[in-house]
């Protein structure tokens, strides 16, 4: 599975109504997820779709047996997948594994462990005997090894995942042809050597029959909700439900025949809707395909029932409170039913409350991808959303690419664990050891004890804002969890979306224009082109260069005086100078010598009149303690990143920073149509001081004198 999970429907619905599972299926132009296959093969050679020499010796082909697992890394970017780079994932006949029989019903769970059904009774390392009706669990010692080019699993630990004797006590031996572990963001975390297995299982049992009082056929999908576990954690009893009745899909236009191999792409228990990929027969409702090699996707509803209140369900577990699930009634008797097999007697059939409905399309084409003399016995989709080789359940930055690159000795770089000394693994960098990878850890350079939501320092992207002690207080734009919030337009109550306000009103500050709002820029800057009441401000000017900065690091800049001069060259103003100051948040330890410094002058959204960035180290520090000074000088004003910027001086005393900037170079194309207003923005690291100055030209129009304007003041006075 390539998995991210979200919680859906947090209302008073059942345990399943709060669950949603999602496997991202990228669209055109994006990488497709890696697939894992078990194929019927004995010494078969499978070659990469783009191979040239096409031999095992060249590394472009692999030799595969039926006890092995192989991966397809799609070479294309669109569905259906029809080209692969093939690699060996699991060497089933390796001496320390010695499986020697086909693997069926394979599932790679989010932490990388493998759930499977063996093709025959077998004694395995660390497990006395696994039977054909059991489901096993394989735990590799280094989960990421084959995903980062380190070769297949050749050793590992086995454990019983589901006890077939116990869960099918009244039905005899019914091997699982397909199995899916329905992860919900929590239950899958215990699919470990010591965990109690509580995730629902979705699957197909061979041959049809009766299980737990439920009648089914081999084209149906059943849901096992575990209700008992052994001391070792294996599932020993299930509450069964008809999850998907294959021959009744779309009112009876579904398929009949053996259902083989399954992957749930997404499922929302609140609506009983989602999509899945499977291997199954050709039927009128399904696009023509090779039933042995191709995979089909279904998108639609699941279950045959309706709760008393009208919600979709598969059995009572899906319904809220004391509601029950009505799946149907037998035609000749009043007996409840979920399938025709539940109704005894000649001519007695199940009048179903509803049947699943959806659409089918092709997901994988086996023959062009490199499979020809084989058939797909099982498959899974690797749960690695960002494709970096670290599976989602153990990825310390699941949404950012950060492959394993450092050995657990703390110093040796690596591509995979074969580059590390014995006893050490190749892992994702985590310098401070807090479980959050360096790539996405916004506190990897600050002590985690003082780096948190509420410290007054926005840590992007994990925090959208941080107002320190003001987080979550009335009329503040930042929540207690450091997400941007707003206030309802009718009563100023705190909100994160318009849904929390009176119908027809907007949530000013959530970044979405709704209700009576004229605009909503999601920030607390009062003098840009959208004020804090979400009204357009004609005299305001948008802030450029600080769009990702929020209070208190987005602070007013009081430009006491700014001068722009026309030196008589090209149209515009070639010389400029500004002087002002601003207050820092007390928690902001500014360091102009160690951070980039950016100056932006603009009159609209762009292009800016001037936009120059000086690299860290350009400003030189002098002084210490409560007073520090930084200076920058480039008389020619020819630094490539800030052409025209000649001088800069910053003086920090306690928490007030005074600044002087000066430049001469390319003419600034200032619009001198009255009123003349220019935004002056100085950004030092993530501290951003910005303000709008109002300018008055001299008699000849060759110079402008400007100072900060206070919008909304009674007199419209300037600060001098």
DRENMARVO-596807 format. One record per residue (C-alpha): residue number from 1; x, y, z. Coordinates in steps of 0.2 Angstrom, whole numbers, plus 5000, padded with zeros to 4 digits. Last residue first. Layout:
BEGIN
{NUM, {X, Y, Z}}
...
END
This chain:
BEGIN
{720, {5042, 5309, 5059}}
{719, {5026, 5298, 5060}}
{718, {5013, 5304, 5048}}
{717, {4996, 5309, 5053}}
{716, {4980, 5303, 5045}}
{715, {4970, 5314, 5057}}
{714, {4959, 5301, 5066}}
{713, {4971, 5286, 5063}}
{712, {4965, 5272, 5052}}
{711, {4981, 5269, 5042}}
{710, {4996, 5276, 5051}}
{709, {5008, 5282, 5037}}
{708, {5026, 5279, 5038}}
{707, {5037, 5293, 5030}}
{706, {5042, 5299, 5013}}
{705, {5051, 5313, 5004}}
{704, {5052, 5311, 4985}}
{703, {5064, 5319, 4973}}
{702, {5065, 5325, 4955}}
{701, {5046, 5330, 4954}}
{700, {5051, 5348, 4950}}
{699, {5041, 5355, 4965}}
{698, {5046, 5341, 4977}}
{697, {5037, 5325, 4978}}
{696, {5027, 5319, 4993}}
{695, {5028, 5301, 4998}}
{694, {5017, 5290, 5010}}
{693, {5027, 5275, 5018}}
{692, {5019, 5258, 5020}}
{691, {5027, 5246, 5033}}
{690, {5036, 5230, 5035}}
{689, {5047, 5221, 5047}}
{688, {5050, 5203, 5044}}
{687, {5059, 5191, 5056}}
{686, {5062, 5174, 5048}}
{685, {5080, 5177, 5043}}
{684, {5081, 5196, 5042}}
{683, {5067, 5203, 5031}}
{682, {5066, 5222, 5028}}
{681, {5050, 5228, 5019}}
{680, {5046, 5246, 5013}}
{679, {5029, 5247, 5005}}
{678, {5028, 5263, 4994}}
{677, {5013, 5275, 4993}}
{676, {5011, 5290, 4981}}
{675, {4993, 5297, 4982}}
{674, {4995, 5303, 4969}}
{673, {5002, 5296, 4953}}
{672, {5021, 5296, 4955}}
{671, {5022, 5277, 4950}}
{670, {5040, 5273, 4955}}
{669, {5051, 5264, 4942}}
{668, {5067, 5263, 4952}}
{667, {5081, 5268, 4942}}
{666, {5096, 5255, 4941}}
{665, {5109, 5260, 4954}}
{664, {5111, 5269, 4970}}
{663, {5107, 5262, 4987}}
{662, {5106, 5266, 5006}}
{661, {5099, 5257, 5021}}
{660, {5098, 5263, 5039}}
{659, {5090, 5252, 5052}}
{658, {5086, 5253, 5071}}
{657, {5082, 5237, 5080}}
{656, {5072, 5238, 5096}}
{655, {5073, 5222, 5108}}
{654, {5087, 5227, 5119}}
{653, {5098, 5238, 5108}}
{652, {5100, 5231, 5090}}
{651, {5109, 5242, 5078}}
{650, {5108, 5238, 5059}}
{649, {5117, 5247, 5046}}
{648, {5116, 5245, 5027}}
{647, {5125, 5251, 5012}}
{646, {5126, 5250, 4993}}
{645, {5111, 5241, 4987}}
{644, {5110, 5244, 4968}}
{643, {5111, 5226, 4962}}
{642, {5106, 5214, 4977}}
{641, {5108, 5196, 4972}}
{640, {5122, 5200, 4959}}
{639, {5131, 5211, 4971}}
{638, {5135, 5227, 4961}}
{637, {5131, 5241, 4973}}
{636, {5148, 5249, 4969}}
{635, {5151, 5255, 4986}}
{634, {5147, 5238, 4994}}
{633, {5145, 5240, 5012}}
{632, {5136, 5230, 5026}}
{631, {5136, 5234, 5044}}
{630, {5130, 5225, 5060}}
{629, {5128, 5232, 5077}}
{628, {5124, 5224, 5094}}
{627, {5118, 5231, 5110}}
{626, {5112, 5221, 5125}}
{625, {5127, 5210, 5125}}
{624, {5139, 5211, 5111}}
{623, {5147, 5223, 5099}}
{622, {5152, 5221, 5081}}
{621, {5144, 5210, 5068}}
{620, {5147, 5210, 5049}}
{619, {5132, 5209, 5037}}
{618, {5137, 5199, 5021}}
{617, {5139, 5183, 5032}}
{616, {5122, 5176, 5027}}
{615, {5118, 5180, 5009}}
{614, {5111, 5197, 5004}}
{613, {5094, 5198, 4996}}
{612, {5088, 5212, 4984}}
{611, {5071, 5216, 4978}}
{610, {5068, 5234, 4972}}
{609, {5053, 5241, 4963}}
{608, {5044, 5225, 4965}}
{607, {5037, 5216, 4950}}
{606, {5024, 5214, 4957}}
{605, {5010, 5213, 4968}}
{604, {5009, 5232, 4970}}
{603, {5019, 5247, 4975}}
{602, {5035, 5238, 4980}}
{601, {5052, 5240, 4990}}
{600, {5059, 5224, 4996}}
{599, {5075, 5222, 5006}}
{598, {5081, 5204, 5011}}
{597, {5094, 5199, 5024}}
{596, {5100, 5181, 5024}}
{595, {5105, 5175, 5041}}
{594, {5121, 5172, 5051}}
{593, {5127, 5190, 5051}}
{592, {5109, 5197, 5054}}
{591, {5107, 5187, 5070}}
{590, {5090, 5190, 5078}}
{589, {5086, 5181, 5094}}
{588, {5067, 5182, 5094}}
{587, {5059, 5178, 5111}}
{586, {5057, 5196, 5116}}
{585, {5047, 5199, 5099}}
{584, {5057, 5213, 5090}}
{583, {5052, 5231, 5089}}
{582, {5055, 5241, 5073}}
{581, {5066, 5255, 5067}}
{580, {5068, 5268, 5053}}
{579, {5079, 5276, 5040}}
{578, {5078, 5275, 5022}}
{577, {5089, 5280, 5007}}
{576, {5087, 5280, 4988}}
{575, {5096, 5285, 4973}}
{574, {5092, 5280, 4955}}
{573, {5073, 5287, 4954}}
{572, {5064, 5284, 4938}}
{571, {5066, 5288, 4920}}
{570, {5084, 5285, 4914}}
{569, {5097, 5297, 4920}}
{568, {5094, 5314, 4928}}
{567, {5099, 5308, 4946}}
{566, {5080, 5306, 4951}}
{565, {5080, 5305, 4970}}
{564, {5071, 5294, 4983}}
{563, {5071, 5299, 5001}}
{562, {5064, 5289, 5016}}
{561, {5061, 5295, 5033}}
{560, {5054, 5289, 5050}}
{559, {5051, 5271, 5042}}
{558, {5041, 5263, 5056}}
{557, {5042, 5244, 5052}}
{556, {5027, 5235, 5059}}
{555, {5030, 5216, 5064}}
{554, {5029, 5200, 5055}}
{553, {5039, 5189, 5068}}
{552, {5025, 5192, 5080}}
{551, {5015, 5189, 5070}}
{550, {5015, 5179, 5054}}
{549, {5028, 5175, 5040}}
{548, {5025, 5165, 5025}}
{547, {5020, 5179, 5013}}
{546, {5036, 5189, 5019}}
{545, {5044, 5193, 5002}}
{544, {5030, 5204, 4996}}
{543, {5017, 5213, 5007}}
{542, {5002, 5219, 4997}}
{541, {4999, 5238, 4997}}
{540, {4985, 5247, 5006}}
{539, {4977, 5263, 5000}}
{538, {4963, 5254, 4992}}
{537, {4960, 5243, 5007}}
{536, {4949, 5229, 5002}}
{535, {4939, 5223, 5017}}
{534, {4943, 5206, 5026}}
{533, {4941, 5215, 5044}}
{532, {4960, 5213, 5046}}
{531, {4963, 5223, 5031}}
{530, {4966, 5217, 5013}}
{529, {4978, 5227, 5002}}
{528, {4991, 5228, 5015}}
{527, {4990, 5240, 5030}}
{526, {4983, 5229, 5044}}
{525, {4995, 5214, 5043}}
{524, {4987, 5200, 5052}}
{523, {4988, 5187, 5039}}
{522, {4975, 5175, 5030}}
{521, {4974, 5185, 5014}}
{520, {4955, 5186, 5015}}
{519, {4945, 5198, 5003}}
{518, {4929, 5207, 5000}}
{517, {4921, 5196, 5014}}
{516, {4902, 5196, 5015}}
{515, {4901, 5177, 5016}}
{514, {4917, 5169, 5009}}
{513, {4935, 5173, 5003}}
{512, {4946, 5160, 5010}}
{511, {4963, 5163, 5019}}
{510, {4956, 5158, 5036}}
{509, {4958, 5176, 5042}}
{508, {4940, 5182, 5041}}
{507, {4928, 5167, 5043}}
{506, {4913, 5172, 5033}}
{505, {4895, 5174, 5036}}
{504, {4880, 5166, 5026}}
{503, {4876, 5154, 5040}}
{502, {4882, 5159, 5056}}
{501, {4901, 5154, 5059}}
{500, {4909, 5138, 5062}}
{499, {4907, 5132, 5044}}
{498, {4915, 5148, 5038}}
{497, {4932, 5140, 5043}}
{496, {4945, 5141, 5057}}
{495, {4934, 5152, 5069}}
{494, {4936, 5163, 5084}}
{493, {4920, 5174, 5087}}
{492, {4921, 5191, 5080}}
{491, {4901, 5192, 5080}}
{490, {4896, 5194, 5062}}
{489, {4912, 5192, 5052}}
{488, {4917, 5177, 5061}}
{487, {4935, 5178, 5067}}
{486, {4951, 5170, 5060}}
{485, {4962, 5155, 5062}}
{484, {4980, 5151, 5056}}
{483, {4987, 5135, 5063}}
{482, {4998, 5136, 5078}}
{481, {4989, 5122, 5089}}
{480, {4982, 5135, 5101}}
{479, {4975, 5144, 5086}}
{478, {4983, 5159, 5077}}
{477, {4973, 5175, 5071}}
{476, {4969, 5182, 5088}}
{475, {4952, 5189, 5090}}
{474, {4949, 5179, 5106}}
{473, {4965, 5170, 5113}}
{472, {4970, 5154, 5103}}
{471, {4989, 5158, 5103}}
{470, {4992, 5174, 5113}}
{469, {5005, 5166, 5124}}
{468, {5016, 5163, 5110}}
{467, {5009, 5171, 5094}}
{466, {5014, 5156, 5083}}
{465, {5009, 5154, 5065}}
{464, {5008, 5141, 5051}}
{463, {5017, 5128, 5061}}
{462, {5024, 5112, 5054}}
{461, {5030, 5121, 5038}}
{460, {5037, 5132, 5045}}
{459, {5042, 5134, 5063}}
{458, {5034, 5151, 5069}}
{457, {5043, 5158, 5084}}
{456, {5032, 5164, 5099}}
{455, {5036, 5148, 5110}}
{454, {5018, 5143, 5109}}
{453, {5020, 5128, 5097}}
{452, {5036, 5121, 5103}}
{451, {5055, 5123, 5102}}
{450, {5061, 5126, 5120}}
{449, {5063, 5108, 5125}}
{448, {5067, 5103, 5107}}
{447, {5083, 5113, 5108}}
{446, {5086, 5122, 5092}}
{445, {5094, 5117, 5076}}
{444, {5083, 5102, 5072}}
{443, {5068, 5112, 5078}}
{442, {5058, 5112, 5061}}
{441, {5061, 5094, 5059}}
{440, {5056, 5090, 5041}}
{439, {5072, 5086, 5033}}
{438, {5081, 5082, 5049}}
{437, {5069, 5068, 5053}}
{436, {5057, 5068, 5067}}
{435, {5060, 5054, 5080}}
{434, {5068, 5066, 5093}}
{433, {5086, 5060, 5090}}
{432, {5093, 5077, 5088}}
{431, {5102, 5073, 5072}}
{430, {5089, 5063, 5064}}
{429, {5095, 5057, 5047}}
{428, {5086, 5042, 5040}}
{427, {5094, 5025, 5043}}
{426, {5107, 5013, 5036}}
{425, {5109, 4999, 5049}}
{424, {5123, 4994, 5060}}
{423, {5128, 4977, 5067}}
{422, {5140, 4973, 5054}}
{421, {5148, 4989, 5047}}
{420, {5137, 5000, 5036}}
{419, {5137, 5001, 5017}}
{418, {5126, 4985, 5015}}
{417, {5114, 4995, 5026}}
{416, {5108, 5006, 5012}}
{415, {5114, 5021, 5003}}
{414, {5127, 5025, 5017}}
{413, {5136, 5039, 5026}}
{412, {5146, 5033, 5041}}
{411, {5145, 5045, 5056}}
{410, {5131, 5040, 5068}}
{409, {5135, 5022, 5071}}
{408, {5117, 5020, 5065}}
{407, {5123, 5022, 5048}}
{406, {5117, 5038, 5038}}
{405, {5108, 5040, 5022}}
{404, {5091, 5032, 5023}}
{403, {5080, 5042, 5010}}
{402, {5073, 5059, 5014}}
{401, {5059, 5064, 5002}}
{400, {5046, 5073, 5012}}
{399, {5028, 5068, 5016}}
{398, {5033, 5053, 5028}}
{397, {5047, 5063, 5037}}
{396, {5052, 5050, 5051}}
{395, {5046, 5036, 5039}}
{394, {5042, 5021, 5050}}
{393, {5024, 5018, 5045}}
{392, {5026, 5027, 5029}}
{391, {5039, 5015, 5022}}
{390, {5056, 5023, 5020}}
{389, {5063, 5020, 5002}}
{388, {5061, 5038, 4997}}
{387, {5045, 5036, 4987}}
{386, {5035, 5050, 4995}}
{385, {5020, 5040, 4999}}
{384, {5029, 5024, 5003}}
{383, {5015, 5011, 5008}}
{382, {5021, 4998, 4995}}
{381, {5006, 4992, 4984}}
{380, {5002, 4973, 4986}}
{379, {5001, 4958, 4975}}
{378, {4996, 4940, 4975}}
{377, {4995, 4925, 4963}}
{376, {4998, 4935, 4947}}
{375, {5000, 4922, 4933}}
{374, {5016, 4917, 4923}}
{373, {5021, 4914, 4905}}
{372, {5020, 4933, 4901}}
{371, {5025, 4945, 4914}}
{370, {5036, 4960, 4908}}
{369, {5026, 4976, 4909}}
{368, {5018, 4973, 4892}}
{367, {5011, 4957, 4898}}
{366, {5005, 4962, 4915}}
{365, {4994, 4977, 4912}}
{364, {4991, 4986, 4928}}
{363, {4976, 4998, 4934}}
{362, {4962, 4995, 4921}}
{361, {4945, 5002, 4924}}
{360, {4929, 4997, 4933}}
{359, {4915, 5008, 4939}}
{358, {4903, 5007, 4954}}
{357, {4888, 5000, 4963}}
{356, {4886, 4989, 4978}}
{355, {4869, 4981, 4980}}
{354, {4854, 4987, 4990}}
{353, {4841, 4981, 5003}}
{352, {4844, 4964, 4996}}
{351, {4829, 4953, 4992}}
{350, {4838, 4937, 4996}}
{349, {4832, 4921, 4987}}
{348, {4820, 4907, 4991}}
{347, {4816, 4898, 4975}}
{346, {4819, 4881, 4983}}
{345, {4822, 4881, 5002}}
{344, {4835, 4890, 5013}}
{343, {4839, 4909, 5012}}
{342, {4856, 4914, 5018}}
{341, {4864, 4907, 5002}}
{340, {4855, 4921, 4992}}
{339, {4866, 4934, 5001}}
{338, {4865, 4946, 5015}}
{337, {4849, 4939, 5023}}
{336, {4836, 4942, 5037}}
{335, {4823, 4928, 5038}}
{334, {4805, 4933, 5034}}
{333, {4802, 4918, 5023}}
{332, {4799, 4917, 5004}}
{331, {4809, 4932, 4997}}
{330, {4822, 4932, 5011}}
{329, {4825, 4949, 5018}}
{328, {4839, 4961, 5015}}
{327, {4855, 4969, 5022}}
{326, {4847, 4979, 5036}}
{325, {4860, 4986, 5048}}
{324, {4855, 4990, 5066}}
{323, {4855, 5006, 5075}}
{322, {4859, 5006, 5094}}
{321, {4872, 5019, 5093}}
{320, {4879, 5022, 5075}}
{319, {4879, 5009, 5062}}
{318, {4895, 5001, 5054}}
{317, {4896, 4987, 5067}}
{316, {4878, 4982, 5063}}
{315, {4883, 4974, 5046}}
{314, {4889, 4980, 5029}}
{313, {4883, 4997, 5030}}
{312, {4877, 5013, 5021}}
{311, {4868, 5026, 5032}}
{310, {4849, 5027, 5032}}
{309, {4845, 5030, 5050}}
{308, {4841, 5011, 5053}}
{307, {4857, 5007, 5044}}
{306, {4857, 5002, 5026}}
{305, {4865, 4986, 5019}}
{304, {4873, 4978, 5005}}
{303, {4892, 4982, 5008}}
{302, {4903, 4992, 4997}}
{301, {4901, 5008, 4986}}
{300, {4911, 5014, 4971}}
{299, {4928, 5013, 4962}}
{298, {4934, 4996, 4956}}
{297, {4952, 4995, 4948}}
{296, {4957, 4980, 4938}}
{295, {4974, 4971, 4938}}
{294, {4981, 4961, 4923}}
{293, {4991, 4945, 4923}}
{292, {4979, 4930, 4924}}
{291, {4963, 4939, 4919}}
{290, {4971, 4946, 4903}}
{289, {4959, 4961, 4900}}
{288, {4943, 4967, 4893}}
{287, {4936, 4981, 4903}}
{286, {4924, 4975, 4917}}
{285, {4905, 4976, 4917}}
{284, {4903, 4962, 4904}}
{283, {4915, 4950, 4914}}
{282, {4933, 4945, 4913}}
{281, {4939, 4936, 4928}}
{280, {4948, 4944, 4943}}
{279, {4964, 4952, 4950}}
{278, {4961, 4966, 4961}}
{277, {4963, 4985, 4964}}
{276, {4951, 4994, 4976}}
{275, {4941, 5010, 4978}}
{274, {4931, 5019, 4991}}
{273, {4914, 5021, 4998}}
{272, {4906, 5014, 5014}}
{271, {4900, 5032, 5018}}
{270, {4908, 5034, 5036}}
{269, {4919, 5019, 5033}}
{268, {4929, 5029, 5020}}
{267, {4940, 5017, 5010}}
{266, {4955, 5020, 4999}}
{265, {4966, 5010, 4988}}
{264, {4961, 4993, 4995}}
{263, {4973, 4980, 4987}}
{262, {4967, 4962, 4982}}
{261, {4973, 4946, 4974}}
{260, {4961, 4933, 4967}}
{259, {4942, 4933, 4966}}
{258, {4937, 4916, 4958}}
{257, {4923, 4917, 4946}}
{256, {4907, 4927, 4945}}
{255, {4907, 4946, 4940}}
{254, {4896, 4961, 4942}}
{253, {4880, 4965, 4932}}
{252, {4868, 4960, 4946}}
{251, {4862, 4977, 4952}}
{250, {4878, 4986, 4949}}
{249, {4888, 4973, 4959}}
{248, {4878, 4958, 4963}}
{247, {4890, 4944, 4957}}
{246, {4905, 4952, 4967}}
{245, {4896, 4954, 4984}}
{244, {4907, 4966, 4993}}
{243, {4909, 4967, 5012}}
{242, {4898, 4953, 5017}}
{241, {4902, 4953, 5036}}
{240, {4911, 4942, 5048}}
{239, {4914, 4945, 5067}}
{238, {4930, 4936, 5069}}
{237, {4939, 4925, 5081}}
{236, {4957, 4919, 5084}}
{235, {4967, 4934, 5077}}
{234, {4986, 4931, 5082}}
{233, {4993, 4941, 5096}}
{232, {5004, 4929, 5105}}
{231, {4992, 4926, 5119}}
{230, {4979, 4923, 5106}}
{229, {4967, 4936, 5100}}
{228, {4948, 4938, 5100}}
{227, {4935, 4950, 5092}}
{226, {4944, 4953, 5075}}
{225, {4933, 4961, 5062}}
{224, {4934, 4950, 5047}}
{223, {4927, 4957, 5032}}
{222, {4922, 4946, 5017}}
{221, {4924, 4949, 4999}}
{220, {4914, 4939, 4986}}
{219, {4919, 4930, 4970}}
{218, {4922, 4914, 4979}}
{217, {4905, 4913, 4985}}
{216, {4897, 4917, 5002}}
{215, {4885, 4912, 5016}}
{214, {4888, 4920, 5033}}
{213, {4884, 4911, 5049}}
{212, {4902, 4913, 5055}}
{211, {4908, 4906, 5039}}
{210, {4898, 4897, 5026}}
{209, {4904, 4891, 5009}}
{208, {4913, 4898, 4994}}
{207, {4928, 4889, 4985}}
{206, {4942, 4900, 4991}}
{205, {4940, 4913, 5003}}
{204, {4941, 4932, 4998}}
{203, {4948, 4945, 5009}}
{202, {4946, 4961, 5020}}
{201, {4954, 4960, 5037}}
{200, {4950, 4972, 5050}}
{199, {4965, 4978, 5061}}
{198, {4966, 4971, 5079}}
{197, {4982, 4961, 5079}}
{196, {4990, 4961, 5096}}
{195, {5008, 4966, 5095}}
{194, {5024, 4957, 5101}}
{193, {5032, 4953, 5084}}
{192, {5024, 4968, 5076}}
{191, {5008, 4973, 5067}}
{190, {5004, 4984, 5082}}
{189, {5005, 5001, 5073}}
{188, {4993, 4994, 5061}}
{187, {4978, 4997, 5073}}
{186, {4982, 5016, 5074}}
{185, {4980, 5025, 5057}}
{184, {4965, 5015, 5051}}
{183, {4973, 5001, 5042}}
{182, {4962, 4988, 5033}}
{181, {4974, 4973, 5031}}
{180, {4969, 4966, 5014}}
{179, {4969, 4948, 5010}}
{178, {4966, 4937, 4994}}
{177, {4965, 4919, 4990}}
{176, {4962, 4914, 5009}}
{175, {4962, 4896, 5012}}
{174, {4946, 4888, 5018}}
{173, {4949, 4872, 5028}}
{172, {4934, 4867, 5039}}
{171, {4918, 4877, 5041}}
{170, {4914, 4877, 5060}}
{169, {4931, 4882, 5067}}
{168, {4935, 4894, 5054}}
{167, {4943, 4908, 5065}}
{166, {4951, 4895, 5076}}
{165, {4958, 4883, 5063}}
{164, {4964, 4898, 5052}}
{163, {4974, 4906, 5066}}
{162, {4978, 4924, 5060}}
{161, {4994, 4933, 5061}}
{160, {5006, 4919, 5066}}
{159, {5024, 4925, 5067}}
{158, {5039, 4923, 5056}}
{157, {5056, 4931, 5059}}
{156, {5069, 4937, 5046}}
{155, {5082, 4932, 5033}}
{154, {5086, 4933, 5015}}
{153, {5076, 4949, 5011}}
{152, {5081, 4955, 4994}}
{151, {5095, 4967, 4989}}
{150, {5102, 4983, 4996}}
{149, {5095, 4995, 4982}}
{148, {5085, 5006, 4994}}
{147, {5068, 4997, 4994}}
{146, {5077, 4981, 4996}}
{145, {5085, 4986, 5013}}
{144, {5071, 4996, 5020}}
{143, {5063, 4983, 5032}}
{142, {5080, 4978, 5040}}
{141, {5077, 4963, 5051}}
{140, {5062, 4957, 5041}}
{139, {5046, 4953, 5050}}
{138, {5035, 4940, 5041}}
{137, {5017, 4938, 5047}}
{136, {5007, 4923, 5043}}
{135, {4989, 4920, 5038}}
{134, {4982, 4902, 5041}}
{133, {4971, 4892, 5029}}
{132, {4987, 4884, 5021}}
{131, {4994, 4880, 5037}}
{130, {5009, 4888, 5046}}
{129, {5019, 4876, 5057}}
{128, {5031, 4878, 5072}}
{127, {5035, 4896, 5069}}
{126, {5052, 4904, 5074}}
{125, {5060, 4898, 5057}}
{124, {5046, 4890, 5047}}
{123, {5037, 4873, 5046}}
{122, {5025, 4872, 5032}}
{121, {5007, 4868, 5027}}
{120, {5004, 4874, 5009}}
{119, {5003, 4889, 4998}}
{118, {5008, 4901, 5012}}
{117, {4996, 4916, 5016}}
{116, {5004, 4933, 5018}}
{115, {5006, 4948, 5029}}
{114, {5023, 4957, 5026}}
{113, {5031, 4969, 5038}}
{112, {5035, 4986, 5030}}
{111, {5029, 4998, 5044}}
{110, {5014, 5002, 5033}}
{109, {5008, 4984, 5030}}
{108, {5014, 4975, 5014}}
{107, {5000, 4963, 5010}}
{106, {5002, 4946, 5001}}
{105, {4987, 4935, 4999}}
{104, {4997, 4920, 4991}}
{103, {5015, 4915, 4993}}
{102, {5019, 4899, 4983}}
{101, {5029, 4886, 4992}}
{100, {5048, 4883, 4996}}
{99, {5048, 4894, 5011}}
{98, {5066, 4891, 5016}}
{97, {5069, 4907, 5026}}
{96, {5087, 4906, 5033}}
{95, {5093, 4895, 5018}}
{94, {5085, 4907, 5005}}
{93, {5071, 4899, 4996}}
{92, {5059, 4913, 4998}}
{91, {5070, 4927, 4992}}
{90, {5060, 4942, 4996}}
{89, {5061, 4959, 4986}}
{88, {5069, 4954, 4970}}
{87, {5069, 4969, 4957}}
{86, {5059, 4973, 4941}}
{85, {5059, 4991, 4933}}
{84, {5042, 4991, 4926}}
{83, {5031, 4996, 4911}}
{82, {5013, 4995, 4908}}
{81, {5005, 5003, 4923}}
{80, {4987, 5008, 4918}}
{79, {4988, 5022, 4922}}
{78, {5000, 5036, 4920}}
{77, {5018, 5041, 4925}}
{76, {5028, 5027, 4917}}
{75, {5043, 5018, 4923}}
{74, {5033, 5009, 4936}}
{73, {5044, 5001, 4950}}
{72, {5038, 4983, 4950}}
{71, {5044, 4973, 4965}}
{70, {5046, 4954, 4967}}
{69, {5041, 4942, 4980}}
{68, {5048, 4924, 4980}}
{67, {5040, 4907, 4984}}
{66, {5035, 4905, 4965}}
{65, {5053, 4907, 4959}}
{64, {5060, 4922, 4950}}
{63, {5077, 4925, 4941}}
{62, {5079, 4944, 4938}}
{61, {5083, 4954, 4923}}
{60, {5092, 4970, 4919}}
{59, {5107, 4967, 4930}}
{58, {5118, 4963, 4915}}
{57, {5120, 4945, 4922}}
{56, {5102, 4942, 4923}}
{55, {5100, 4946, 4904}}
{54, {5091, 4959, 4894}}
{53, {5105, 4967, 4885}}
{52, {5095, 4983, 4882}}
{51, {5082, 4983, 4896}}
{50, {5068, 4996, 4896}}
{49, {5054, 4985, 4902}}
{48, {5065, 4977, 4915}}
{47, {5066, 4958, 4913}}
{46, {5058, 4943, 4921}}
{45, {5067, 4926, 4920}}
{44, {5057, 4911, 4926}}
{43, {5065, 4898, 4937}}
{42, {5048, 4892, 4943}}
{41, {5035, 4905, 4942}}
{40, {5017, 4908, 4948}}
{39, {5019, 4926, 4953}}
{38, {5020, 4935, 4969}}
{37, {5020, 4953, 4966}}
{36, {5025, 4969, 4975}}
{35, {5020, 4986, 4967}}
{34, {5029, 5003, 4969}}
{33, {5018, 5018, 4968}}
{32, {5016, 5029, 4952}}
{31, {5027, 5044, 4950}}
{30, {5019, 5060, 4945}}
{29, {5016, 5067, 4927}}
{28, {4998, 5061, 4925}}
{27, {4990, 5058, 4941}}
{26, {4996, 5050, 4957}}
{25, {4986, 5037, 4966}}
{24, {4988, 5041, 4985}}
{23, {4982, 5026, 4996}}
{22, {4969, 5033, 5008}}
{21, {4960, 5025, 5023}}
{20, {4946, 5033, 5032}}
{19, {4939, 5028, 5049}}
{18, {4928, 5037, 5061}}
{17, {4912, 5028, 5054}}
{16, {4921, 5011, 5058}}
{15, {4920, 5013, 5076}}
{14, {4902, 5018, 5075}}
{13, {4896, 5036, 5072}}
{12, {4894, 5050, 5084}}
{11, {4903, 5063, 5074}}
{10, {4921, 5063, 5069}}
{9, {4916, 5059, 5051}}
{8, {4933, 5055, 5043}}
{7, {4950, 5053, 5050}}
{6, {4964, 5053, 5038}}
{5, {4977, 5041, 5032}}
{4, {4992, 5041, 5020}}
{3, {4996, 5025, 5011}}
{2, {5006, 5018, 4997}}
{1, {5000, 5000, 5000}}
END
